[in-house]
C-alpha cells in the first residue's frame, strides 16, 4: 500500500495517548487535521482503527494489531535520528544501556567509569528494569545494549554477545534469628521459614520458583521486592531468609551467614546483548570491548 508515513505518525500519537486533542498538541497540528488523517488511514486500510465516543477513544482490534507493528518502527526511526544527532555532537553516538539496578551497582560501574574516561563527550543513558523487561526493551530497539541475568525466558539467544560473569544465588539469614541443627538445609525445611526474594516479574524469581518445582515443591515467599539491597537489609534485621546473588554479599558481614542447601542451585550468568537485527552504534561496540568475557 502507498501510505504516507505522516499518517502512521498521527495514528501512533493518537493510539498512545488515546486522545485526539493530546495528539494534536504533540504534533503541532489542529485537532481536525488529526481526525482527518486518521480517517484517511482508516479508508486506505479499509478498517476502523479507533472506537470513538463523546468521552473516550479506544483502539479497535485492528488498531491494536497495527500499533503492535507501528510502535517498533517509530522507535527505530527515533533511534536513528538520535544516533545521527549524537554522532554529530560527539562522533560516536549516545550509549543507552538497559540493566537491573543490582547489575549496574555491583558489576557495571567500573566499566561505565572506564568508558566515560575514554569518551567523555559521549552521553550515557542507563535504564533500570528487570532482566525480563530489559529483554523487551532490546527487542523493541528502545536501548542499544542490555546486561542481564541468564537464563532469561524473554531474551533472544542470538542477541547475546558476551558472558561477562558467572555467579551463584544464595540464601542468607541472620544467625541470631535463624538457627539450624545441620550444616545443610533442604528446600522443604526452607518452606517453613519466611522467604524474602525479588518480585515475580524478574528472572531471579522465575529461576528460584523453577528450582523448587523441580523438587515438586511450591514456593510461597513472605516478601517480594524489586531491590536485592533491601532484601539484604531485611534479612539483617531478622525478617526472613533472603535469596540474593552471591556477589551482592559483603565479605565478613557479622550479621549474615550463607545457608548451604542440600539441593544444588545451578550457577547463572550475566550476559551482554545487542539486537543484531538493528544497526549498532559505535559507542555500543566500544563499550562491549571494555566488558570482560568468561
Secondary structure, 3 states (H helix, E strand, C coil): CCCCHHHHHHHHHHHHHCCHHHHHHHHCCCHHHHHHHHHHHHHHHCCCCEEECCCCEEECHHHHHHHHHHHHHHHHHHHHHHHHHHHHHHCCCCEEEEECHHHHHHHHHHHHHHHHHHCCCCCEEEEECCHHHHHHHHHCCCCCEEEEEECCCCCCHHHEEEEEEEECEEEEECCCCCCCCCCEECHHHHCCCCEEEECCCCHHHHHHHHHHHCCCCCCCCCEEECCHHHHHHHHHCCCCEEEEEHHHCCCCCCCCEEEEECCCCCCEEEEEECCCCCCCCHHHHHHHHHCCCC
